[in-house]
């Protein structure tokens, strides 16, 4: 598989970037990795990088974006933090990735059985983790379908909160970054939420938080994100 360069990156649309990730995940769950010479890619990316996607995921050891999407060196920017939350530093990193380095798609990737989400569900307070988990609390309170046993022991509750958290953070990125908002509006980048099942390896992309302005979604406006 070819190493990305500036010309190849320029040919990738936000929709194509999504398709490349979907195809890579299919290879991953089928155990059919694309052939790559990683040492060769080290040499070919030594003078610059042109990743086509930026993936915000959890620090969970089972959720490495490069592995689950079967990507090589120089293909994706990987932003990792417990609970795949958004903060100012992460927004700045995404602005660099897209506006400066040319990335075409942002993916907010949650995963099943997330320890950070479980901690938020249990209202854990521990050192600096307390502040981090507080950023997940809005998703906990937004989950209204579970009336009893709203703790980490209730698996459906945890998964509902994880899904809500992903969708909230897709919107948070647009609401908190004028640069990224304008890039989405202009069709320069897309943004989508997704969930990784750690039991199967499959990544499910959420159609209801998929903002890609192209021929398949001509009427879309970033104003929709604010509703």
N, C-alpha and C positions, 0 to 999 in steps of 0.2 A: 504494500500500500504506500502511495506517495506521501512524502513529507510535505506539509503545507508550506507554501511560500506566499508572498504578497499577491501575486497574480491569481493563484488558485483561491485564496481567501476572498478576493474581490468578486469572484464568480459565484460565491455561495450566497444565496438569499436566506432570509430568516426561515422561510418554509423549508428550504433545502437543508438548513442546519438541523431543524427538527427531524427531518427524515433520516439524516445521517446518524443521529442519536438513536432513533427508533430501530434502524437497521443494525446498529452496533449492539443494542440490547438483545435483539433477536439472536445474534451470533453468540452472545454471552450465555444466554439460557440454553442454547443448543450445543454449547461447548465447541464452537467452530470459530476460533479466533482468527482474525485476519493475519496474514503473514506480514511481519514487520522486522526489519533489521534495526533494533533499537540503538545499537552503537553507531550505525550509519545516520540515524536520526539525530543523535547527539552532535555529530559533525555538521549535519545540514542545518541545524537550528542554532549553531554557535554564534552566528552573527545577527540573529533576530528571531522573533517569534510572531506567528500570525494565527492564533487560535480562532476557530469559528464559533465557539460557544463558551459561555460562562455559567458554571454550575454551582449554586449555593446548596451545600448539603451538610449533613450532620457529621460530627467527628467519629461516629460509630465505625469501628474497624471493618465492618462488613459492607460498608457503603462507600467504597472508593469509586469516584466518578469515572476515572480512566479505565478501571476494570469492568464495571457493570455496563458501560457503554462501548467497551472494546475500542478504546482510542489510544493513540500513541503519543510520543513526545511532541510537544508543540501544537497539539490539537485542541485542547480545552484549558481554560482557566478554571481552577478548582478552588472554591472558597469554602472552608469548612469551619463550622462552629457548632457546639452542642445545641440541638433543637432547631438547626437551620434558621436561626433568628436573623433579624436585620438590625444593624446599628450604623452609626455615622461612618465608621471606618470601612465597613463592608460596602456601604453605598459609594464611598470614594473609590474603593477598589473596582467596583463594577463600572463606575464612570470612566476610570482609566482603561479598563478592559474593552469597553465598547467605543468610547469616543476617541481614544488615543490609539489603541491597539487593533481596532477593527472587528471585534467580536460581533456576531450577528444575532445571537440568541441568548437570553437569560433563562435559566431553569431554576426554579425553587424546588428542591428535591427533598421531600420528607421520606421517612421509612417506617415500616411496621415495628411494633414493640420498642419504640424509642424510649430510652432511659430518661432523657431530659423531659419528655412529655409526661412520663410516669411521675417524675419528681414534681412537676408542676401540678399534676392531678392530686398529689398528696400534700401539696403546699409545703414542700421541704424548704428549710432554711439552714444553710451551712456556708459560712464564709462568703467568698465572692460569688459562689454559686447562687446565692439568694437573689442578687441583682439580675443575673442571667435568667433564672427561672421566672422572675417577675414579668419578663417580656413575653412569656408563654401564657401567663394567667388570663389575658383577654380571651384567648381561644378556649380555655377551660370554662369561663363564664358564658361564652357564646354558645356552648354546647347545651341545648335545652331539652333534648329528647330523653336524656337519662335522668330519672327522678330519684333513684335509689342507688346506693353503692357507687358514688362518684369518686372512686379511688383507682389506684393503679392495678388493683386486683380484678377490676372489671374491664376485660379486654376490649369489648365493643366500645366502651366509653373512651378508652385510651386512643383507639384508632379513629374515632370521631374527632377527638381533640386534635390529633396529628393532622388530619385532613383540613380542619378549619384553620389550623396554624399555617399550613402551606398557602391556603387561599388568602389569608389575611396578609401574609408577607409579600405575595405577588402585588397586592394593592398598595402595601406600604412602600414598596420600592418606587412605584410611580408617583405616589403622593408626596414622597420625601425627596425626590430627585427631579428637578426641572429638566436637567440635561437628558436623563433617560426617558422622561415623559415625552419630550420633543422628538427624540430619536424613534420612539415607538409610533408617534403620530405621523412622522414623515416616512415610515416604512423602512427605516434604516436598520432597526432591530425588532425582534419580537420578544415576548416574555410569556412564560407558561409555568404552571404548577404541575408537579408530578409526585408520585408515591412509589417507593421501591419496596417490594415485598421481600423480606430477608429470607423467607423460607423457599421461595421459588426463583428469586433473582429477577423477576419480571418488574419492569417499570411501567406504570400506568400514567399516561398524561391526561390531565383534566381539561376536557373541551370547554367547560364553563369558565375557566380562567386561562384561556389561550388567546393572547392578544398579538396577532400577526396581521399587519395591514397589507394585503395583497389581493390578487384576483379572486381568491377564495373567500375573502372577507372584506369586500370593498367598502361596505358601509360602516365598518368599525371606527370608533373614535375613542381616544383615551378618556374622554369624558365619561364613558361607560364604567370606567373603573371607580369612579367617585360615587356611584349609586349604591 
